């Protein structure tokens, strides 16, 4: 089964990413209960000590006031802002730290996290501009810069972020070729960031960056592309080899032109080649008399002698024997 059709466990769906908003009930019941009990004790004790009301009434009044105080105490973390609603109408933002609300009338609608958030999203089996099905994984970094807009302008801003990101990613894939997706991930991510930031600005959300994590193509297409790349490398190697052969042939032509005007140099070159072959290979080379006459070896030897050239001293008896046999062959 091709990877484009195989279920992907790492692609994230909105239901698995979007967490529920913070509960409206008090998240620190111990602190609220402590404050309520303290208020109830102080008020009830004061009423009882004054003797204005019976002890039972003082206890009831203290308990009611303590419960009222406990339910009015709320808390928001340093990175959060609490959205307070009064009878359904927006009253403002509270936090960080402790704050109070009016019980029954006020309630905390949301606790909005204003730290940088990360959302992973992806697109499966999307067609590129050249009709290639691909799976693309990406991740977005975003932050709520205006908690009021995030609470009032969109129902669930976290789910809105991931759905908008998936839609923008699919649209971007359809506008690019496969090669562009693979080679220009940064440019694609930058384009997605700008598009999402414009769309979410009215929601009080700023998209800081989008990164393309992976581009997966079908396995059959991947094998075909691998073979194509290998064939391209072989073609380039053959082109380089052919160019080298052309340059070598050109140099041979130049050398032939030079030797044509200087036959003595040609003969010396031939002698040098014979000598190097014998010395390096350590073997006996038989030169036919016809080839020796065509190379004018006796004349070359005479010129070498006239110029004061001396044959290198043989290092061993075997080398001396090779040189002597070469002279016998040349003179025959």
C-alpha positions as CSV (number, residue, x, y, z in Angstrom):
1,X,0.0,0.0,0.0
2,X,1.4,3.4,-0.9
3,X,2.1,5.8,1.9
4,X,-0.3,8.3,0.5
5,X,-3.2,5.9,1.2
6,X,-1.9,4.4,4.4
7,X,-3.5,5.8,7.6
8,X,-1.3,8.3,9.2
9,X,-1.1,8.3,13.0
10,X,1.0,11.4,13.2
11,X,-1.4,13.7,11.4
12,X,-3.3,15.6,14.0
13,X,-7.1,16.1,13.8
14,X,-8.9,19.0,15.5
15,X,-10.6,16.8,18.0
16,X,-7.2,15.4,19.2
17,X,-5.5,18.8,19.5
18,X,-8.1,21.3,20.7
19,X,-8.5,21.1,24.5
20,X,-11.6,22.2,26.3
21,X,-11.5,25.7,27.7
22,X,-10.7,26.2,31.3
23,X,-13.6,25.4,33.6
24,X,-15.6,28.3,35.0
25,X,-15.6,26.9,38.5
26,X,-12.9,27.9,41.0
27,X,-9.7,26.1,40.2
28,X,-8.4,26.6,43.7
29,X,-11.2,25.4,46.0
30,X,-8.9,25.0,49.1
31,X,-7.9,28.7,49.0
32,X,-11.5,29.8,48.4
33,X,-12.9,27.6,51.2
34,X,-10.2,28.9,53.6
35,X,-11.2,32.5,52.9
36,X,-14.9,31.6,53.3
37,X,-14.4,29.9,56.6
38,X,-12.3,32.7,57.8
39,X,-14.9,35.3,56.9
40,X,-17.7,33.1,58.4
41,X,-15.8,32.6,61.6
42,X,-15.0,36.3,62.0
43,X,-18.5,37.5,61.3
44,X,-20.3,34.8,63.2
45,X,-18.0,35.2,66.2
46,X,-18.4,39.0,66.2
47,X,-22.2,38.8,66.1
48,X,-22.2,36.2,68.9
49,X,-19.9,38.2,71.1
50,X,-21.9,41.3,70.7
51,X,-25.0,39.5,72.0
52,X,-27.2,41.1,69.4
53,X,-28.3,37.8,67.9
54,X,-28.5,34.2,69.1
55,X,-25.6,31.9,68.4
56,X,-27.6,29.9,65.8
57,X,-28.5,33.0,63.9
58,X,-24.9,34.2,64.1
59,X,-23.7,30.9,62.7
60,X,-26.2,31.0,59.8
61,X,-25.3,34.5,58.9
62,X,-21.6,33.8,59.1
63,X,-22.0,30.7,57.0
64,X,-23.9,32.5,54.3
65,X,-21.5,35.4,54.2
66,X,-18.5,32.9,54.1
67,X,-20.0,30.9,51.3
68,X,-20.6,34.2,49.4
69,X,-17.0,35.2,49.9
70,X,-15.6,31.8,48.9
71,X,-17.6,31.8,45.6
72,X,-16.6,35.4,44.8
73,X,-12.8,34.6,44.9
74,X,-11.3,33.6,41.6
75,X,-7.7,33.1,40.4
76,X,-5.8,33.3,37.1
77,X,-2.2,32.1,36.5
78,X,0.5,34.5,35.4
79,X,0.2,33.6,31.7
80,X,-3.6,33.7,31.7
81,X,-6.4,36.3,31.5
82,X,-9.9,35.5,32.8
83,X,-12.9,36.7,30.8
84,X,-15.6,37.9,33.2
85,X,-19.2,38.0,32.1
86,X,-22.0,39.7,34.1
87,X,-25.5,38.3,33.3
88,X,-24.0,37.3,29.9
89,X,-22.4,40.6,29.1
90,X,-18.7,41.2,28.8
91,X,-17.3,43.0,31.8
92,X,-13.6,42.8,31.2
93,X,-10.4,40.8,31.8
94,X,-9.1,39.8,35.1
95,X,-5.8,38.5,36.3
96,X,-3.1,37.4,36.8
97,X,-3.5,36.4,40.5
98,X,-6.6,36.5,42.7
99,X,-9.6,38.6,41.8
100,X,-13.2,38.8,43.0
101,X,-16.6,38.6,41.2
102,X,-20.1,39.0,42.3
103,X,-21.7,35.6,42.9
104,X,-24.8,34.7,40.9
105,X,-24.3,37.8,38.7
106,X,-20.8,37.3,37.4
107,X,-19.1,34.3,36.0
108,X,-15.7,33.5,34.4
109,X,-16.3,32.5,30.8
110,X,-12.8,31.6,29.8
111,X,-9.2,31.4,31.0
112,X,-7.2,32.4,27.9
113,X,-3.6,31.3,27.7
114,X,-1.4,34.1,26.3
115,X,1.8,32.1,25.9
116,X,3.2,31.0,22.6
117,X,1.2,27.9,21.4
118,X,2.1,25.2,19.0
119,X,-0.4,23.4,16.8
120,X,0.5,20.5,14.6
121,X,-1.6,20.0,11.5
122,X,-1.4,18.2,8.1
123,X,-3.0,17.5,4.8
124,X,-3.5,14.0,3.4
125,X,-3.6,13.0,-0.3
126,X,-3.6,16.5,-1.6
127,X,-2.8,17.0,-5.3
128,X,0.0,19.4,-6.2
129,X,-0.1,21.6,-9.3
130,X,1.5,18.7,-11.3
131,X,-1.2,16.3,-10.0
132,X,1.0,14.4,-7.6
133,X,-0.7,13.1,-4.4
134,X,1.3,14.1,-1.3
135,X,1.0,14.1,2.5
136,X,2.3,17.2,4.2
137,X,2.9,17.7,7.9
138,X,3.4,21.2,9.4
139,X,3.4,23.0,12.7
140,X,2.3,26.5,13.5
141,X,3.5,28.8,16.3
142,X,0.9,31.4,17.4
143,X,0.0,33.5,20.4
144,X,-3.2,35.3,21.6
145,X,-2.2,38.9,21.7
146,X,-5.8,40.2,22.4
147,X,-7.7,38.0,24.8
148,X,-10.9,40.1,24.4
149,X,-11.1,39.5,20.7
150,X,-10.2,35.8,21.1
151,X,-13.1,35.4,23.5
152,X,-15.7,37.4,21.7
153,X,-15.0,37.2,18.0
154,X,-14.7,33.4,17.6
155,X,-16.4,30.5,19.3
156,X,-13.4,28.3,19.8
157,X,-10.2,30.0,18.8
158,X,-8.1,26.9,19.2
159,X,-10.2,24.9,16.8
160,X,-10.4,27.8,14.4
161,X,-6.6,28.0,14.3
162,X,-6.2,24.4,13.2
163,X,-9.0,24.3,10.7
164,X,-7.8,27.6,9.1
165,X,-4.2,26.2,9.0
166,X,-5.3,23.0,7.3
167,X,-7.3,24.9,4.7
168,X,-4.5,27.2,3.9
169,X,-2.0,24.3,3.6
170,X,-4.2,22.5,1.1
171,X,-4.6,25.6,-0.9
172,X,-0.8,26.2,-0.9
173,X,-0.1,22.6,-2.0
174,X,-2.4,23.0,-5.0
175,X,-0.5,26.1,-6.1
176,X,3.0,24.5,-6.1
177,X,4.7,21.7,-8.0
178,X,6.2,18.7,-6.1
179,X,9.7,19.9,-6.7
180,X,8.8,23.3,-5.2
181,X,7.3,21.7,-2.1
182,X,10.4,19.6,-1.5
183,X,13.0,22.3,-2.3
184,X,11.3,25.5,-1.0
185,X,9.9,24.5,2.4
186,X,10.9,27.7,4.1
187,X,9.2,29.8,1.4
188,X,6.1,27.7,1.7
189,X,6.0,28.1,5.4
190,X,6.5,31.8,5.2
191,X,3.6,32.1,2.8
192,X,1.4,30.1,5.1
193,X,2.4,32.3,8.0
194,X,1.5,35.5,6.2
195,X,-1.8,34.1,5.0
196,X,-2.9,32.8,8.4
197,X,-1.7,35.9,10.2
198,X,-3.9,38.1,8.0
199,X,-6.9,35.8,8.5
200,X,-6.6,35.5,12.3
201,X,-5.7,39.1,13.1
202,X,-9.3,40.0,13.7
203,X,-9.5,37.1,16.2
204,X,-6.8,38.6,18.4
205,X,-4.3,35.9,17.3
206,X,-0.9,36.4,15.8
207,X,0.8,33.6,13.8
208,X,4.5,33.9,14.4
209,X,5.8,31.2,12.1
210,X,4.8,28.0,10.2
211,X,7.3,25.2,9.5
212,X,6.9,22.3,7.1
213,X,8.0,19.2,8.9
214,X,7.6,16.6,6.2
215,X,6.5,16.0,2.6
216,X,5.6,12.4,1.9
217,X,5.0,11.1,-1.6
218,X,3.6,7.7,-2.8
219,X,6.2,4.9,-2.6
220,X,5.9,4.0,-6.3
221,X,6.5,7.6,-7.3
222,X,9.5,7.8,-4.9
223,X,11.1,4.8,-6.5
224,X,10.5,6.3,-10.0
225,X,12.1,9.6,-8.9
226,X,15.0,7.7,-7.5
227,X,15.6,5.9,-10.8
228,X,15.2,9.2,-12.6
229,X,17.8,10.9,-10.4
230,X,20.2,8.0,-10.9
231,X,19.8,8.2,-14.7
232,X,20.4,11.9,-14.6
233,X,23.6,11.3,-12.7
234,X,24.8,8.7,-15.2
235,X,24.0,11.1,-18.0
236,X,26.1,13.8,-16.4
237,X,28.9,11.4,-15.9
238,X,28.9,10.4,-19.6
239,X,28.8,14.1,-20.7
240,X,31.8,14.8,-18.5
241,X,33.6,11.7,-19.9
242,X,32.8,12.7,-23.5
243,X,34.1,16.3,-22.8
244,X,37.3,14.9,-21.4
245,X,37.8,12.7,-24.4
246,X,37.3,15.6,-26.7
247,X,39.8,17.7,-24.9
248,X,42.3,14.8,-24.9
249,X,41.9,14.3,-28.6
250,X,42.4,18.1,-29.2
251,X,45.7,17.9,-27.2
252,X,46.8,14.9,-29.3
253,X,46.1,16.9,-32.5
254,X,48.2,19.8,-31.2
255,X,51.0,17.4,-30.2
256,X,50.9,15.7,-33.7
257,X,51.2,19.1,-35.3
258,X,54.3,19.9,-33.2
259,X,55.9,16.6,-33.9
260,X,55.3,16.9,-37.6
261,X,57.4,20.0,-37.8
262,X,60.1,18.5,-35.5
263,X,60.8,14.9,-36.4
264,X,63.8,14.7,-34.1
265,X,61.6,15.5,-31.2
266,X,59.2,12.8,-32.3
267,X,62.1,10.3,-32.3
268,X,63.3,11.4,-28.9
269,X,59.8,11.0,-27.6
270,X,59.5,7.5,-29.0
271,X,62.8,6.5,-27.4
272,X,61.7,7.9,-24.1
273,X,58.5,5.9,-24.2
274,X,60.4,2.7,-25.0
275,X,62.8,3.3,-22.2
276,X,60.1,4.1,-19.6
277,X,58.2,1.0,-20.6
278,X,61.3,-1.2,-20.1
279,X,62.3,0.4,-16.8
280,X,58.9,0.6,-15.1
281,X,57.6,-2.8,-16.2
282,X,61.0,-4.6,-15.7
283,X,60.4,-6.7,-18.8
284,X,62.1,-7.2,-22.2
285,X,60.6,-5.4,-25.2
286,X,61.3,-6.6,-28.7
287,X,61.2,-3.8,-31.3
288,X,60.9,-5.0,-34.9
289,X,63.6,-3.7,-37.2
290,X,61.0,-2.0,-39.4
291,X,59.7,0.0,-36.5
292,X,63.2,0.8,-35.4
293,X,64.0,2.1,-38.9
294,X,60.7,4.2,-39.0
295,X,61.6,5.7,-35.7
296,X,65.2,6.3,-36.9
297,X,66.5,4.8,-33.7
298,X,70.2,4.6,-34.9
299,X,70.1,8.3,-35.8
300,X,68.6,9.2,-32.5
301,X,71.2,7.2,-30.6
302,X,73.8,9.0,-32.6
303,X,72.3,12.4,-31.7
304,X,72.1,11.4,-28.1
305,X,75.8,10.4,-28.1
306,X,76.8,13.6,-29.8
307,X,75.0,15.6,-27.2
308,X,76.9,13.8,-24.5
309,X,73.9,11.8,-23.2
310,X,74.8,8.9,-21.0
311,X,72.6,5.9,-20.4
312,X,71.7,5.5,-16.8
313,X,73.7,3.0,-14.9
314,X,71.9,-0.2,-14.4
315,X,71.2,-1.1,-10.8
316,X,71.4,-4.8,-11.3
317,X,72.7,-7.4,-13.7
318,X,69.2,-8.0,-14.9
319,X,68.8,-4.4,-15.9
320,X,72.2,-4.4,-17.7
321,X,71.1,-7.5,-19.6
322,X,67.9,-5.8,-20.7
323,X,69.8,-2.8,-22.0
324,X,72.3,-5.0,-23.8
325,X,69.5,-7.0,-25.5
326,X,67.8,-3.8,-26.4
327,X,71.0,-2.6,-28.2
328,X,71.3,-5.9,-30.0
329,X,67.7,-5.6,-31.2
330,X,68.1,-2.0,-32.3
331,X,71.3,-2.8,-34.3
332,X,69.8,-5.8,-36.1
